[in-house]
């Protein structure tokens, strides 16, 4: 018997856009997404930024089974891609001071590096860490309930007060 699959474009879709985030001096988890009552499927994550002294930055996507604690978290409200969608059940936190201790790691899901370009050089463009997860031949990154967390970890990079990072994340619920 053929299976029926709800088209992903019919799912409630949300975005988190955080321009010009200033990371603390030595960063670990910068953002934490917590699953909700519905399954959370990440479709796209992108991080880029600028600084005064160009350099490479590492970034890891780490799945955790417990929440980060400590630090200075701020709750971020995801925006609806369609005004008729309900309120997002996933919760998002941004850390102004690195959390400690970190939640229990299930594993590093994806990792990469990107270049922060000097914002004082004409034509100096940063590269981006980009994870498009819309390929129908494999599953997207999924959080199954409130006991799963996706943390965007800056791998302990030494940051400066001039660093400004930009995050874009798109996810569906349902």
Buried (B, 14 or more C-beta within 10 A) or exposed (E): EEEEEEEBEEBBBBBBEBEEBEBBEEBBBBBBBBBBEBBBBBBBBBBBBBBEEBBEBBBBBBBBEBBBEEBEBEEBEBEBBEEEBEEBBBBBBBBEEBBEEBBEBBEEBBEBEBBBBBBEEEEBEBBBBEBEBEEEEEEBBBBEEBEBBBBBBBBEBEBEEBBBBBBBBBBBBB
